[in-house]
Amino acid sequence: MRTFFLLVLIAGVAAGFGYPWAVTNFSGRELGTWPVYERGSGFKPVTTRLTQADAPVRVLVDLTSLGPVEFAPRSTVLTVTASAGGRTVLADTLTFAEAKPQERSPQLRDRIYRDEGGVITDIDDGDYTFGVGPGDTESIQMRSVDLILRAGAISIDRRVPPIGYAAAAIGFIGLVLSMRRRRRDRAASTETLPPRWGRGSDGPDGGAR
């Protein structure tokens, strides 16, 4: 049973955490990376041409800070918008609350955090302008911000992560209980074994009276 619960735990972690991370970062092909903020020069919009063959396009934002940052779950760190043909096709806020820091170099204190700005599903051939701006959080010292676009991105099935969380919890609880049961069985079997020496043992003097 331990093997079964261990497999359930691994499958749950993969579905709950690995699946959305892989879809967000690796599905589709990268169209490019554009700097939208540099410390000292501020934010600037970028314009690039997209085609129907690129759909759907996932919008990612990498924030490079001057040191480790703790993001508040409900604080808006950055905003991201996309427009084409005079209409807004994407507008979202970025909290980076679930972002895992990555080191740019072991010798530097800089940390890179990634968050998703959304997915543009309907795309017509033409120029798309992307704008990234500051949110309501002013305490973060940003070195730079980059915009990443990925074409042909797969949308995350929102039903999968909760199933993964539940499976991981079941696997973990079952694994713990099975290990406790095995320890109890071992202890019980040890108590029922006759002593090897002395009265009541199976040794040469065990039956002496």
N, C-alpha and C positions, 0 to 999 in steps of 0.2 A: 504493500500500500504506500510505503514511503516513496517509491519510484513514481507511482501514479500521481500522488499529490505534488511531487517535485515537478513533474511534467506540466501539471495544471498551473502551478505557480509560474513556471517559465513562459508558458503560452499566454497567461494573463498579463505578465509584464510586457511581453512583446506586443500584444494587442493594445494595451492601455497606454504604454509610453513609447515603445519603439515604432509602432505603426504611424501615429501622427507626426512624429519627428522625421521619419524617413520620407513620408509623403510631402511634408513641408519643404524639406531641404534638398531632396534628390529627385522628385518626380518631374518629368519633362526635361527640357533642355534650357540651358542658360542663354538668354539673349544678350546680356551684358550687365556691367556694373558702372554706375555713374556717381561721382561725388556730388552731394547736394548740400553739404555743410563743411566748412573748414574754420577752425578756431581763428578768430581775428577778421574773417571776411564775411561771416554770416551765411544765411541760407540762400539758395538759388534754385530756380526751377530747371528741369531738363525736359527736352522734347525729343522723342524718337518715333520712328515710323513702325507701325504694327500692321500686320495683314491678317486676313481671316484664317490663314493656315497656322497662325500663332496661338489661336484660342484653344483653351482658356489660358490666360496669363496670370500667374501668381506674382504678387508684389511683396517683396521682402525689404526690410530696412535693417542695416547694420549700424549700430551706434558704438563708437569707440570712445571710452571714457579715460580720464587721466588716472584712474585708480578703481578699485572695487566699489561697486554701487549696490545699495539695497533699494529695490523699487517697491513702492507702495502699490497694493493691488488695484486701488481705485484712482490712482493719480495718472493723469495724461502726460506722458513724457513728450511725445511728438504727435503731430497730426499728419496725415497723408491724403492727398487728393489726386485724382486723375481726370482730365477733361479732353474731349475731342469734338470737333465740329460745334463748338459753343455750348456743349452740354457736359455736365459732370457725370462721369461714369463710375466713379469710386470716391468714397469719402469715409475715412475711418480714423480712430484714435489708437495710439500705441501706448501700452503700459509697461511692456517688457517684464511683467510680473513673473512669467514662467521662463524667462530667458536664462540660459546657462552661460556663465562667462567663459570666454576663450582668451588665452594669452596671445598677444601679438609676438612677443619675444620674452624668453625667461629673464632677460636683463632689464626689461621695462615693466612699469607698473600698469601700463595700459591694459584695458580689458575690452573685449568686443562682445556685444550683446545683440542678438537677432530677434526680431519680432515680425509677424506677418501682418501686412496691411490689407489683405483681402485678395480676392480673385475676380478678374474681369472675364466674364463668360462670353458676352456678345461683343465681337470686335469687327469693325469695318476697316477696310484698307484706308490708312491715313495717318496723320501725325497725332500723337498723343502727348500731352503735356502733364508732367508729374510734378507736384509740389509737396515738399516736406517742410513743416514749420514747427515752432516750439509749442509745447502744451502749457499746463499750469504748474509744472514742476520746474523750479528755478535753481535748485540746489545741486543739480548734476553738472559736473564739469566735463563738457564734451570736447573731445579733440576733433572728431570728424564724424560725419554721417554719410553712409553710402546707400544708394538705391539699387536693388537687384531685381531683375525681371526674369522669370522662367516661363517659357512657352510650353504648351501642351501639358500643363500641370494637371494632376489628378486631384479632384476634390476629396476631402476627407469625409468618410462615412461617419457621421456623428453617432451612429449606433454602436460602432465598434469599441471606442475607448471605455464607455461604461461597462460593457460586457467584459472587457479585459480587466478592469478594476475589480469586478466581482469575482472573476476567476482567480485572480491573484490573491484575493483575500481568502477564498475557499481553499486554495492550494496551500497557503501559508498556515492557516488554522489546522487543516488536515495533517500537514507535515509535522507541526508541533505536537498534536495529539498522538500521532502514530509513534513519534520518538519517545514521548512520555510512556505510552503503553509498552513499548519495547523495553524500556528501563525497568518498569514494574514487573514485566514477565521475567526478566533476567534476575531481578532481586528475589522473586518468588521461587524460581528454580534453584537459586543458590541456597535458600533457606531449607528446601526439602531434601537436598543432597546429604547423605550420612557423612559424618566426619571420617577422614582417612585413617586416623589413629585414635586410640583410647577406647573407652567404653562405648559400645554401640557402633563402632566403625567397622569397615570391611577389612581392616588390617589383620595381621596374624594374631594380635592380642585382643582383637575386638570382641571375640566371643568368650573370653576368659571370665571365670566367676571366682 
